[in-house]
Amino acid sequence: MELFLFGSSFWPQIFNISKTNFELTWTCADMAQTRGVDPTTVLPRSEWQAVLCETVIETFSTMAGVVVTVPHEMSPPNLAQMTGVIGIAGQIRAIFSLRCSQKCAIAIASKMLGIAVDDPGAEKVASDAVGEVCNVVAGYFKAKIGLGDKGSLSLPTIVIGKSYTIHLGSGCERLEFPLLFEGEALWLTLDIRE
């Protein structure tokens, strides 16, 4: 199965983010510094990967009550079983994706909803949980880099299977990194259209 992105229009879902100062704490890799950020100022692109990593860590802490960690080394998973994808349109045109195993997606849903991983409904709600994490990460990331009210998000799309490739249009800058959720690999990617 193949999924092509950047070739279709987005179904916008507008988020209203308040314009208040907030504090960022960089926790990815060796970028450990704290500073105040004015959300009305767009951060330089060189800081976006650290902000994205921080956003994902904060989102999992808030939504699932867990700490995701940065592994020492990891390569992208060859056969992810679930990928959540959400488009960002406006002053930034990008695609955020989260790839993980079915087992990991069920564990995320379990933590978010307080259901057992062996609950008969856990597998069914796993894709909704991954989609909601993508939705929150993309909206929060947009706000943190200073573009919170300058665009919209698409509805999340979930791709499930054992052998698929997601193709993007040319001219994209890719920010990507792995995280561990309860020992399971998450692979996060932001493809930014130039």
PyMOL commands that set and color helices and strands:
alter all, ss='L'
color gray80, all
select helices_A, chain A and resi 45-64+102-113+122-144
alter helices_A, ss='H'
color red, helices_A
select strands_A, chain A and resi 2-4+22-25+34-37+82-90+94-100+151-153+157-160+165-167+172-181+184-193
alter strands_A, ss='S'
color yellow, strands_A
deselect
rebuild
show_as cartoon
